[in-house]
């Protein structure tokens, strides 16, 4: 049987110990598209031995895999991804006024390297499944765009140890309690002197992108004659770890331009809401970014209305004691 792309899936489980594979997946990711691609490097010295051909031999020097996955932003799956992108957090709280609602809060640690790695299973299990341990996320991009009719999406990418052929594991069940996040249900707050979430910016927000860079780098450490040529440890590049939020607004006046021109630090909160859970509590994904408005860019919207885009690159906030925060509200009591 030929591999069918529409039958392919990627399943995952968070690892208790980095690089120690999990036996069976806990989540089947509701991907729009995705691959886990094996990679290798070969040492092929060019040698002069009296013949025209210089390349005579080779040896393997490194193995790894690269994963790229795009999904609809689903509130049931976002906490799993944030454990790999922000911080290890497996216990939600119940928000005020809630009975069934659960709030997952992810604030990156400033003194510990505590994001999670995962084991991934990929492929069409009717033909072949590959398993890859030590999956480490490098980027997570959350996008929502009211200029089209789609909902929010999330794309992730990173590295794994070399994928290996595997018999099909016990499959994970798809979680059906999550909700999608339409662009028309976005809210924006931009605060300067007041607390975050105070000053609503209504009737202007058009598109938003949140890009989390984990700063993950892999380390290849020799292990002797029995080496598998895989990486065996991670490091974190502090200069690369950040959340960058890009917002595009319609321009009825110069209010946000004036904030940009003054180099004022803003407290930006964007909430991407879904369906009602109970009372006044909704499914949502919320991103808080602290920093000055940067990278002004003019644009246009609909029939020639002027827009303006800004990026906010997260910087340390003394009240939060971190550079950014992500919160997911859903009905899940566990990952």
C-alpha positions, 0 to 999 in steps of 0.5 A, spaced: 500 500 500 502 506 498 503 512 503 497 516 503 498 523 506 491 524 508 492 518 513 498 520 516 498 523 523 503 525 528 502 523 535 506 525 541 507 524 549 511 529 553 517 526 556 518 525 563 526 525 562 529 529 556 531 524 551 528 518 554 522 515 549 515 514 552 512 507 550 505 510 547 503 517 545 498 521 549 495 526 544 494 525 536 495 532 534 489 535 529 494 537 524 493 541 518 500 539 515 506 536 518 512 532 517 518 529 521 524 529 517 530 525 518 537 528 517 544 526 517 551 529 515 557 525 512 564 526 513 567 525 505 574 527 505 577 530 499 583 526 498 589 526 493 592 519 492 594 519 484 587 519 481 582 524 478 577 522 483 578 525 490 572 523 494 573 515 496 570 514 502 565 517 508 563 516 515 557 518 518 558 524 523 551 526 526 543 524 526 537 528 527 530 529 525 526 536 524 519 537 525 514 542 522 507 542 524 501 546 522 494 546 526 488 549 527 489 553 534 485 548 539 484 550 546 485 543 548 491 542 545 495 549 546 497 547 553 501 541 551 504 545 546 506 551 551 509 546 555 514 545 550 514 552 548 514 556 555 514 552 561 513 545 564 506 546 567 501 541 568 496 544 573 490 549 571 486 553 576 479 554 576 477 562 574 473 566 579 466 564 577 467 558 574 465 550 575 467 547 569 472 552 566 480 551 567 485 556 566 492 554 564 498 560 565 504 559 562 510 564 565 517 563 563 522 561 568 528 566 569 532 562 573 531 554 570 531 551 563 524 547 564 521 546 558 518 539 556 521 535 550 516 530 547 516 523 543 513 524 536 510 518 532 509 520 525 507 517 518 501 512 515 501 507 520 498 502 514 505 503 511 510 505 516 510 509 523 517 512 525 518 514 532 523 520 534 525 522 541 528 528 544 523 532 540 525 540 542 521 545 540 524 551 537 519 556 535 511 556 536 507 561 531 500 563 533 496 567 527 489 570 527 487 574 521 480 577 520 482 579 513 480 572 511 475 567 513 479 562 517 480 561 524 487 562 528 492 557 527 499 555 530 505 552 527 511 549 531 518 547 529 524 544 532 529 538 532 528 531 534 533 525 535 533 521 529 527 518 527 527 510 527 522 505 524 517 503 529 511 498 529 504 502 530 504 504 538 497 504 541 494 510 538 492 516 542 485 518 542 483 525 539 481 530 545 474 533 543 473 538 548 477 544 545 474 549 541 477 553 535 478 561 535 475 565 530 479 572 528 472 576 529 473 574 537 479 577 538 480 583 543 486 588 544 489 592 550 494 596 550 496 599 556 502 604 558 501 607 565 495 602 567 495 595 569 495 590 563 488 589 560 485 596 562 485 600 556 481 596 550 483 598 543 476 597 540 474 597 532 482 597 530 485 590 530 485 586 524 491 581 524 495 578 530 501 574 530 505 571 536 512 568 535 515 564 541 522 563 540 525 558 545 532 559 544 533 551 544 540 549 541 542 542 541 549 539 544 552 533 540 557 530 546 561 524 544 559 517 547 565 513 544 564 507 540 557 505 541 555 512 539 548 513 535 550 520 532 544 523 536 544 529 540 544 528 547 543 535 551 540 541 550 542 548 551 538 555 551 540 561 548 538 567 552 538 572 547 534 568 542 528 566 547 522 571 546 515 572 544 514 577 538 507 580 537 506 583 531 499 587 531 496 590 525 491 596 526 486 600 522 488 608 522 483 612 524 487 617 528 495 617 531 494 614 538 498 608 537 503 612 532 504 617 538 506 611 543 511 608 538 514 615 537 515 616 544 518 609 545 514 608 550 513 601 553 507 598 552 503 592 556 500 588 550 494 583 551 491 580 545 485 575 547 483 570 542 476 567 544 472 561 542 465 559 545 462 560 551 463 555 557 459 558 562 457 564 565 461 570 562 467 565 561 469 563 554 475 558 551 481 563 549 488 563 548 491 570 551 498 573 550 501 578 554 507 582 551 511 587 554 516 592 550 516 598 546 512 598 539 517 597 534 518 596 526 512 601 524 510 599 517 504 602 513 499 598 509 492 598 507 485 594 508 479 593 505 477 598 500 483 602 501 483 604 508 490 605 511 493 601 516 499 600 521 503 594 523 507 594 530 512 589 533 513 588 540 519 584 542 518 582 549 522 585 555 523 583 562 517 586 566 518 587 574 511 586 576 510 579 572 518 578 573 518 575 566 518 578 559 511 575 557 505 570 559 501 566 555 494 563 558 489 558 555 482 557 558 478 551 556 475 545 560 481 540 561 483 538 568 489 535 565 494 535 559 
